[in-house]
Amino acid sequence: MRSLLFLSAAALSLTACATTTTTQTTVYIPVAPVVTPSSLTPQPVILFNKTKNGRKLFTLNEEFPYCDPGTGKVIVVPRWYVTDFASVPWFGQSVIDPQGPTARAAIIHDYLYAIGEKGKREEADDIFYRAMISFGVDEWQARTAYTAVRTGGEKGYGLKDDWSFIDPTRPDGVQPAPFPKPKTGAVRIMSRCAGFKDLIQTGWRAYPIAQPVVNVPPPVTVTEKTGPADWVQDKLPWPKKKKDEKK
């Protein structure tokens, strides 16, 4: 009993002593999204319930960058661009494998044909040929496909209906073009493609994807005053009353 009275008296006497003020501020820092480099060898995504003139349709779920070593032109096919490899005439279709490297070159060719830059069809065909070689297509296959587009590809150049896009996660929904059809397929020039791969590794995007706005709460500051009385109170047998607790 005497010890309790002693502690109570000590608590009252120490209340008048100096107190310590502790201030702690919590700041919320949003986590930046991880930026992964674009794939230089993307795999086309088939749209199972979509066809065009009996042809299967394919799209891309990421933008597809390519640099042509002959011209130094950086061509970036936007994500969701729809292709059916129709820029290659029927007698060259036998060498176009949708699951192989020829398909990647054909996507670039389809894209350049869809844009239909005036006076650049031959250049588009040459880029197609060099792309096939760059992706490891056999010479005879590349030559067959190239001959096909040179002799029979003119009718498919610059067609309005070829500028179409479909989100592969919503193949039945209407997907507007992300931007108006450009006048040229090149987004920049890099002499002999020097530094192109390094550029892609930085996460560079020709057509950046809009990131959702993150609402960051304001900083929270908590101030607490402590003193000797708090130490004594912790030793008492009865619980410490909260500041907002009614007496």
C-alpha positions in Angstrom: 0.0 0.0 0.0 2.8 2.4 0.9 4.5 1.6 -2.4 1.3 2.6 -4.3 1.0 5.8 -2.4 4.7 6.5 -3.1 4.3 6.0 -6.8 1.2 8.1 -6.9 3.0 11.0 -5.2 5.9 10.6 -7.5 3.7 10.8 -10.5 2.1 14.0 -9.3 5.5 15.6 -8.6 7.0 14.6 -11.9 4.1 15.9 -13.9 5.4 19.4 -13.4 8.8 18.4 -14.8 9.9 19.1 -18.4 8.2 16.9 -21.0 9.5 15.6 -24.3 7.7 16.4 -27.6 8.0 13.8 -30.4 6.9 14.6 -33.9 6.6 12.0 -36.6 5.6 12.7 -40.2 4.5 9.9 -42.6 4.9 10.7 -46.3 3.3 8.5 -48.9 5.6 8.0 -51.9 3.9 6.4 -54.9 5.7 3.4 -56.5 6.7 4.1 -60.1 5.6 1.5 -62.5 8.3 -0.8 -63.8 9.1 0.1 -67.4 10.1 -3.0 -69.5 11.8 -2.7 -72.9 9.8 -3.3 -76.0 10.3 -6.7 -77.6 12.4 -6.6 -80.8 10.9 -10.0 -81.7 7.2 -9.9 -80.7 4.8 -12.8 -81.2 1.7 -11.9 -83.1 -1.6 -12.5 -81.3 -4.2 -14.3 -83.3 -7.8 -12.9 -83.2 -9.7 -16.2 -83.2 -13.2 -14.7 -84.0 -12.0 -12.2 -86.6 -11.3 -12.7 -90.3 -10.9 -10.5 -93.3 -11.6 -11.8 -96.8 -11.1 -15.3 -95.4 -7.8 -14.4 -93.9 -7.0 -14.8 -90.2 -6.2 -11.6 -88.4 -3.4 -11.0 -86.0 -2.5 -8.1 -83.7 0.2 -7.0 -81.2 -0.2 -6.5 -77.5 2.9 -4.2 -77.4 4.4 -1.8 -79.8 7.0 -3.3 -82.2 10.1 -1.2 -82.9 12.4 -2.0 -85.8 15.4 -0.1 -87.3 16.2 -0.6 -91.0 19.9 -0.8 -91.4 19.7 0.3 -95.0 18.0 3.6 -94.4 18.5 4.1 -90.6 14.7 4.6 -90.3 13.2 3.6 -87.0 9.7 2.1 -87.7 7.5 1.4 -84.7 4.3 -0.6 -85.3 1.8 0.5 -82.6 0.2 -2.0 -80.3 -3.2 -3.3 -81.3 -2.4 -2.8 -85.0 -4.3 -5.4 -87.0 -2.5 -7.4 -89.7 -3.4 -10.3 -92.0 -0.1 -10.3 -94.0 -2.1 -9.3 -97.1 0.5 -7.0 -98.3 2.3 -10.1 -99.5 0.4 -11.5 -102.6 -1.0 -15.0 -102.6 1.9 -16.5 -104.5 4.3 -15.4 -101.8 2.1 -16.3 -98.8 3.5 -19.9 -98.7 6.7 -18.6 -97.1 4.9 -16.4 -94.5 4.7 -18.4 -91.2 2.5 -16.5 -88.6 4.6 -18.1 -85.9 8.0 -17.5 -87.5 10.4 -14.7 -88.2 8.8 -13.9 -91.6 5.7 -12.8 -89.8 7.5 -10.1 -88.0 8.9 -8.7 -91.2 5.5 -9.0 -92.8 3.9 -6.9 -89.9 6.4 -4.1 -90.7 5.6 -4.4 -94.4 1.8 -4.4 -93.7 2.2 -1.3 -91.6 4.2 0.6 -94.2 1.7 -0.4 -96.8 -1.2 0.7 -94.6 0.4 4.1 -94.2 1.0 4.2 -98.0 3.6 7.0 -98.1 3.7 8.4 -101.6 6.6 7.3 -103.7 7.9 4.9 -101.0 6.4 1.5 -102.0 9.7 0.2 -103.4 11.5 1.4 -100.2 8.9 -0.4 -98.1 9.5 -3.6 -100.1 13.3 -3.2 -99.7 12.8 -2.7 -95.9 10.7 -5.9 -95.9 13.5 -7.9 -97.5 16.2 -6.6 -95.2 13.9 -7.2 -92.2 13.5 -10.8 -93.2 17.2 -11.3 -93.5 17.7 -9.5 -90.1 15.2 -11.9 -88.5 17.0 -14.9 -89.8 14.8 -15.9 -92.8 16.5 -18.1 -95.4 17.6 -16.2 -98.4 15.4 -18.2 -100.8 12.3 -17.5 -98.7 13.2 -13.8 -98.4 13.7 -13.6 -102.1 10.4 -15.4 -102.9 8.4 -13.0 -100.6 10.3 -10.0 -101.9 9.6 -10.9 -105.6 6.0 -11.4 -104.8 5.5 -7.9 -103.3 7.5 -6.2 -106.0 5.4 -7.8 -108.8 2.0 -7.9 -107.2 1.8 -5.7 -104.2 0.9 -2.4 -105.8 -2.9 -2.9 -105.4 -2.6 -3.3 -101.7 -0.6 -0.1 -101.1 -2.2 2.7 -99.1 -5.7 1.0 -98.6 -7.9 2.9 -96.2 -9.4 -0.2 -94.6 -5.9 -1.5 -93.6 -5.6 1.2 -90.9 -7.3 -0.7 -88.1 -6.7 -1.6 -84.5 -8.1 -4.2 -82.1 -7.3 -4.6 -78.4 -6.7 -8.4 -78.1 -8.3 -8.4 -74.6 -11.5 -7.0 -76.2 -11.7 -8.4 -79.7 -15.4 -7.7 -80.0 -15.1 -4.1 -79.0 -14.6 -1.1 -81.3 -11.0 0.1 -80.9 -10.3 3.5 -82.4 -6.9 4.2 -83.9 -4.6 5.6 -81.3 -3.7 8.5 -83.6 -4.5 9.6 -87.2 -2.6 7.8 -90.0 0.8 9.4 -90.3 2.4 10.5 -93.5 5.5 8.3 -93.0 6.3 5.2 -91.1 9.6 6.4 -89.7 9.5 8.0 -86.2 13.2 8.9 -86.3 16.5 8.4 -88.2 19.5 6.6 -86.6 22.5 6.3 -88.9 23.2 2.6 -89.5 20.9 2.0 -86.5 23.8 2.9 -84.1 22.5 2.9 -80.6 19.1 1.5 -81.5 19.1 -1.5 -79.2 20.5 0.6 -76.3 17.6 3.1 -76.9 15.0 0.3 -76.6 16.6 -1.1 -73.5 16.0 2.2 -71.7 12.3 1.6 -72.0 11.8 4.2 -74.7 8.4 4.2 -76.4 7.4 5.9 -79.6 3.8 5.9 -78.4 3.8 6.0 -74.6 0.9 4.4 -72.8 -0.9 6.8 -70.5 -0.5 5.8 -66.9 -3.4 6.1 -64.5 -3.3 9.1 -62.1 -2.3 8.0 -58.6 -4.0 10.0 -55.8 -1.3 10.5 -53.2 -2.7 11.3 -49.7 -1.1 14.3 -47.9 1.6 13.7 -45.3 0.3 12.7 -41.8 2.0 14.4 -38.8 1.6 12.9 -35.3 2.9 14.9 -32.3 3.2 13.2 -28.9 4.3 14.7 -25.6 5.9 12.4 -23.1 7.5 13.0 -19.7 8.5 11.3 -16.4 4.8 10.9 -15.5 4.3 8.5 -18.4 7.1 6.2 -17.1 5.5 6.2 -13.6 2.0 5.6 -15.1 3.3 2.5 -16.8 4.2 1.1 -13.4 0.9 1.7 -11.8 -1.5 -1.3 -11.5 -4.4 0.5 -13.2 -4.6 1.2 -17.0 -3.6 4.5 -18.4 -6.7 6.6 -19.5 -6.8 7.6 -23.1 -6.9 11.4 -23.8 -10.3 11.2 -25.4 -11.7 8.9 -22.7 -14.4 10.4 -20.5 -13.8 10.6 -16.8 
